[in-house]
Amino acid sequence: MSVVQKFDTSGLAPAERMPFWNDLVDRLYTGTWVNAAKPDFIAEMWQWKVGDLHMIRPRSDPSQVGRRAARETDEEQVVLHLQRRGKSCYRQDRREAALAPGDFVMLSTARPYAIDLPTAHEILIVQFPRRLIERKVRNLDDRLGTLISGACPGGRVFHDFLLSLWHQGDQSQADPDWQAGVATVFADLTALAINAAPRAPQRWSSHSLRERVLTLVEARIGDPDLRTATIAGELGITSRTVQNVFAAMGTTPVGYVAERRLERAAEMLVTDRVMSITDIAFDLGYNDSAYFSRCFRQRFGTTASAYREQY
């Protein structure tokens, strides 16, 4: 596995940060530019590839992003944005999509688009040839530029798959047949998530509200600041409403998040043997690896290293 390439602005003088970042994003995704109000703009980005999938994972301060239309001679690409943290608003062809964590949107490189990122944010972005999903997504042109909710089983499976690609790292030198297979799985899961997603927002029933809450938790499970107030703020509901959602499930927000982190850690120990136990702990929002080890042993009755050796 190749190391995922990382870029960041922290080591640059404030006056150098925006020029550096704009040069970077234009090199990675041609025609892209970024504006930010803060002169001391803080941003970091990871980049990796698998076959036809060109992926980046940016985190940054609030900003505005735009992209010019590609040349007519270039093959049309689709750019999929999956919101991990924060909020965003996408505009293309008079369509507007406001994303919360777990949601995603697809945009075409054949036409310009703009993105408003009013809060600090993290996004998983995948650019790929339109031909990968052309015949798999029903009425593809109707879905471009529209909100695709992550609050459904297909959306959550798709989200987990993208994270697994992140953990695998850059695979541009791997066996070509394997890379092509990954791209096919990506296309199938993309189509599954899109075709099963509702086309228009609906009023939240108690069930759909729970789905939105749980989707947000899954999207931000690695955020050490994930708590009741965070969930409430992201979804525009009260903290009491969040507490009631979890109370109906027989648990609390803190208890549920802790349990999901440990369950995800157990999965990663088995499926991602490249990551160290410390890296897994930090990736899941633990600031103290020793505390993670104690919690893991209390939950599973064994150490994380022994658990990994068992499977």
C-alpha positions as CSV (number, residue, x, y, z in Angstrom):
1,M,0.0,0.0,0.0
2,S,1.3,3.5,-0.9
3,V,1.0,6.3,1.6
4,V,-1.8,8.7,1.1
5,Q,-0.4,12.1,0.1
6,K,-1.1,14.9,2.5
7,F,-1.0,18.7,2.0
8,D,-1.6,21.5,4.6
9,T,-1.2,25.2,5.1
10,S,-0.1,25.2,8.7
11,G,3.6,25.6,7.9
12,L,3.1,28.6,5.6
13,A,2.9,32.3,6.3
14,P,-0.7,33.6,6.2
15,A,-0.1,35.6,3.0
16,E,1.1,32.4,1.3
17,R,-1.7,30.1,2.3
18,M,-4.5,31.0,-0.2
19,P,-2.1,31.1,-3.2
20,F,-0.7,27.7,-2.2
21,W,-4.2,26.2,-1.7
22,N,-5.5,27.6,-5.0
23,D,-2.6,26.2,-6.9
24,L,-3.0,22.8,-5.2
25,V,-6.8,22.4,-5.8
26,D,-6.4,23.6,-9.5
27,R,-3.7,20.9,-10.0
28,L,-5.8,18.2,-8.4
29,Y,-9.1,19.1,-9.9
30,T,-8.5,21.4,-12.9
31,G,-10.4,24.7,-12.9
32,T,-11.1,24.8,-9.2
33,W,-10.6,27.9,-7.0
34,V,-11.1,28.7,-3.3
35,N,-11.8,32.0,-1.5
36,A,-11.8,32.5,2.3
37,A,-12.4,35.5,4.5
38,K,-9.7,34.6,7.0
39,P,-6.1,35.6,6.1
40,D,-4.8,32.8,8.3
41,F,-6.8,30.2,6.4
42,I,-6.2,26.7,7.8
43,A,-6.7,23.7,5.6
44,E,-5.4,20.2,5.1
45,M,-6.1,17.6,2.4
46,W,-5.3,14.0,1.7
47,Q,-5.2,12.7,-1.9
48,W,-5.2,9.1,-3.3
49,K,-6.2,7.1,-6.3
50,V,-7.7,3.8,-7.2
51,G,-8.1,3.2,-11.0
52,D,-10.5,5.7,-12.4
53,L,-11.3,7.0,-8.9
54,H,-9.4,10.2,-7.9
55,M,-10.2,11.0,-4.3
56,I,-9.4,13.8,-1.9
57,R,-10.4,14.4,1.7
58,P,-10.2,18.1,2.5
59,R,-10.7,19.8,5.9
60,S,-10.7,23.6,6.1
61,D,-12.0,26.8,7.6
62,P,-15.1,28.3,6.1
63,S,-14.7,29.1,2.4
64,Q,-16.3,29.4,-1.0
65,V,-15.3,27.1,-3.8
66,G,-16.0,27.3,-7.5
67,R,-15.1,25.3,-10.6
68,R,-15.1,26.3,-14.2
69,A,-16.6,24.0,-16.9
70,A,-14.1,21.5,-18.4
71,R,-13.1,21.8,-22.0
72,E,-15.6,20.3,-24.4
73,T,-12.9,17.9,-25.7
74,D,-12.4,16.4,-22.2
75,E,-14.4,13.3,-21.1
76,E,-17.2,14.3,-18.8
77,Q,-16.4,13.6,-15.1
78,V,-18.7,13.3,-12.2
79,V,-17.6,14.8,-8.9
80,L,-19.2,13.3,-5.8
81,H,-19.1,15.2,-2.5
82,L,-19.9,13.3,0.7
83,Q,-20.3,15.6,3.7
84,R,-18.4,14.4,6.8
85,R,-18.5,17.4,9.1
86,G,-20.0,20.8,8.9
87,K,-22.6,22.1,6.4
88,S,-22.4,23.1,2.7
89,C,-24.5,24.4,-0.1
90,Y,-23.9,23.3,-3.7
91,R,-25.2,25.2,-6.8
92,Q,-25.2,23.9,-10.4
93,D,-27.7,24.5,-13.3
94,R,-30.1,26.4,-11.1
95,R,-30.2,23.5,-8.7
96,E,-29.3,23.9,-5.0
97,A,-28.4,21.2,-2.5
98,A,-27.8,21.9,1.2
99,L,-25.8,19.0,2.8
100,A,-25.6,17.9,6.4
101,P,-23.2,15.2,7.6
102,G,-23.8,11.9,5.8
103,D,-25.5,13.5,2.7
104,F,-23.9,13.7,-0.7
105,V,-24.3,15.4,-4.0
106,M,-23.0,14.7,-7.6
107,L,-21.9,17.4,-9.9
108,S,-20.8,17.4,-13.6
109,T,-17.5,18.8,-14.7
110,A,-19.2,19.8,-18.0
111,R,-20.8,22.8,-16.4
112,P,-19.5,25.3,-13.7
113,Y,-20.6,24.9,-10.1
114,A,-20.2,26.8,-6.8
115,I,-20.0,25.6,-3.2
116,D,-20.6,27.6,-0.1
117,L,-19.0,26.2,3.0
118,P,-20.1,28.4,5.9
119,T,-18.5,26.4,8.7
120,A,-15.3,24.4,9.3
121,H,-15.9,21.2,7.4
122,E,-14.6,17.9,6.2
123,I,-15.6,16.3,2.9
124,L,-14.8,13.1,1.0
125,I,-14.7,13.9,-2.7
126,V,-14.4,11.4,-5.6
127,Q,-14.0,12.3,-9.2
128,F,-14.6,9.6,-11.8
129,P,-15.8,9.3,-15.5
130,R,-19.5,9.6,-16.0
131,R,-19.5,6.4,-18.0
132,L,-18.9,4.4,-14.7
133,I,-22.5,5.1,-13.5
134,E,-24.2,6.2,-16.7
135,R,-26.2,3.0,-17.1
136,K,-26.6,2.2,-13.4
137,V,-28.2,5.3,-12.1
138,R,-31.8,5.9,-13.2
139,N,-32.3,9.4,-14.8
140,L,-28.7,10.4,-13.9
141,D,-29.1,13.9,-15.3
142,D,-32.1,14.5,-12.9
143,R,-29.9,13.6,-9.9
144,L,-27.0,15.8,-10.7
145,G,-26.9,18.8,-8.4
146,T,-29.5,17.5,-6.1
147,L,-29.3,16.4,-2.4
148,I,-28.9,12.6,-1.9
149,S,-29.7,11.8,1.7
150,G,-27.4,9.5,3.6
151,A,-30.2,8.5,5.9
152,C,-31.0,5.2,4.3
153,P,-29.3,1.8,4.4
154,G,-27.8,2.2,0.9
155,G,-26.3,5.6,1.9
156,R,-24.7,4.2,5.1
157,V,-23.2,1.3,3.2
158,F,-21.8,3.6,0.6
159,H,-20.4,5.9,3.3
160,D,-18.6,3.0,4.9
161,F,-17.2,1.8,1.6
162,L,-15.7,5.2,0.9
163,L,-14.1,5.2,4.3
164,S,-12.7,1.8,3.6
165,L,-11.0,3.1,0.5
166,W,-9.5,5.9,2.6
167,H,-8.0,3.3,5.0
168,Q,-6.6,1.2,2.1
169,G,-4.6,4.2,1.0
170,D,-3.3,5.0,-2.5
171,Q,-3.7,2.0,-4.8
172,S,-2.6,3.5,-8.1
173,Q,0.2,1.0,-8.4
174,A,-1.9,-2.0,-7.5
175,D,-3.0,-4.8,-10.0
176,P,-5.1,-3.1,-12.7
177,D,-7.8,-5.7,-12.6
178,W,-8.1,-5.2,-8.9
179,Q,-8.4,-1.4,-9.4
180,A,-11.0,-1.9,-12.1
181,G,-13.0,-4.2,-9.7
182,V,-12.9,-1.6,-7.0
183,A,-14.2,1.0,-9.4
184,T,-17.1,-1.4,-10.4
185,V,-18.0,-1.9,-6.8
186,F,-17.9,1.9,-6.2
187,A,-20.3,2.4,-9.2
188,D,-22.7,-0.3,-8.0
189,L,-22.8,1.1,-4.4
190,T,-23.2,4.7,-5.7
191,A,-26.2,3.5,-7.8
192,L,-27.6,1.6,-4.9
193,A,-27.5,4.7,-2.6
194,I,-28.9,7.0,-5.3
195,N,-31.6,4.8,-6.6
196,A,-32.9,4.0,-3.1
197,A,-32.8,7.6,-1.8
198,P,-35.9,9.7,-1.7
199,R,-36.1,12.4,-4.4
200,A,-37.5,15.2,-2.2
201,P,-37.2,16.1,1.5
202,Q,-40.0,14.8,3.6
203,R,-41.3,15.9,7.0
204,W,-39.5,14.1,9.7
205,S,-41.4,11.4,11.4
206,S,-40.0,9.9,14.6
207,H,-38.4,7.1,12.5
208,S,-36.9,9.4,9.9
209,L,-35.5,11.7,12.6
210,R,-33.8,8.8,14.2
211,E,-32.3,7.8,10.9
212,R,-31.0,11.4,10.4
213,V,-29.5,11.4,13.9
214,L,-27.8,8.0,13.5
215,T,-26.5,8.9,10.0
216,L,-24.9,12.0,11.4
217,V,-23.3,10.0,14.2
218,E,-21.9,7.5,11.7
219,A,-20.6,10.4,9.5
220,R,-18.9,12.1,12.5
221,I,-17.9,9.1,14.6
222,G,-14.2,10.1,14.4
223,D,-14.9,13.6,15.7
224,P,-13.7,13.9,19.3
225,D,-16.2,16.8,19.8
226,L,-19.2,14.7,18.9
227,R,-21.8,15.1,21.6
228,T,-25.5,16.0,22.1
229,A,-25.1,19.7,21.4
230,T,-23.1,18.9,18.2
231,I,-25.9,16.6,16.9
232,A,-28.6,19.1,17.8
233,G,-26.8,22.0,16.1
234,E,-26.1,20.1,12.9
235,L,-29.7,19.0,12.5
236,G,-31.3,22.2,13.8
237,I,-33.2,20.5,16.6
238,T,-33.0,20.8,20.4
239,S,-30.7,18.8,22.7
240,R,-33.8,17.5,24.4
241,T,-35.0,16.1,21.1
242,V,-31.7,14.4,20.6
243,Q,-31.8,12.9,24.0
244,N,-35.4,11.6,23.4
245,V,-34.3,9.9,20.2
246,F,-31.7,7.9,22.1
247,A,-34.0,7.3,25.1
248,A,-36.5,5.6,22.8
249,M,-33.6,3.3,21.8
250,G,-32.9,2.5,25.5
251,T,-29.6,4.5,25.6
252,T,-28.1,7.9,25.8
253,P,-26.2,10.0,23.2
254,V,-22.9,9.5,25.0
255,G,-23.5,5.8,25.5
256,Y,-24.5,5.2,21.9
257,V,-21.5,7.1,20.5
258,A,-19.1,5.2,22.8
259,E,-20.6,1.8,21.8
260,R,-20.4,2.6,18.1
261,R,-16.8,3.7,18.3
262,L,-15.8,0.5,20.0
263,E,-17.8,-1.6,17.5
264,R,-16.1,0.3,14.6
265,A,-12.7,-0.2,16.3
266,A,-13.3,-4.0,16.4
267,E,-14.2,-4.0,12.7
268,M,-11.2,-2.0,11.8
269,L,-8.8,-4.2,13.8
270,V,-9.9,-7.1,11.6
271,T,-10.4,-5.5,8.2
272,D,-7.6,-3.0,8.3
273,R,-4.4,-4.7,9.6
274,V,-2.2,-2.0,8.2
275,M,-3.4,0.7,10.7
276,S,-1.8,0.6,14.1
277,I,-4.0,0.3,17.1
278,T,-3.1,3.9,18.2
279,D,-4.0,5.2,14.7
280,I,-7.4,3.4,14.9
281,A,-8.0,5.0,18.3
282,F,-7.2,8.5,17.1
283,D,-9.2,7.9,13.8
284,L,-12.3,7.1,15.9
285,G,-12.1,10.3,18.1
286,Y,-10.1,9.0,21.1
287,N,-7.5,11.6,22.3
288,D,-5.8,9.1,24.6
289,S,-4.8,5.6,23.3
290,A,-4.5,4.3,26.9
291,Y,-8.1,5.3,27.6
292,F,-9.2,3.6,24.3
293,S,-7.4,0.4,25.4
294,R,-9.2,0.4,28.8
295,C,-12.6,0.9,27.1
296,F,-11.9,-1.8,24.5
297,R,-10.9,-4.4,27.1
298,Q,-13.9,-3.6,29.3
299,R,-16.2,-4.0,26.3
300,F,-14.7,-7.1,24.6
301,G,-13.0,-8.7,27.5
302,T,-9.6,-8.7,25.8
303,T,-7.0,-6.3,24.5
304,A,-7.2,-4.8,21.1
305,S,-4.0,-6.6,20.0
306,A,-5.3,-9.9,21.2
307,Y,-8.6,-9.3,19.5
308,R,-6.9,-8.7,16.2
309,E,-4.8,-11.9,16.6
310,Q,-8.0,-13.9,17.1
311,Y,-9.3,-13.1,13.6
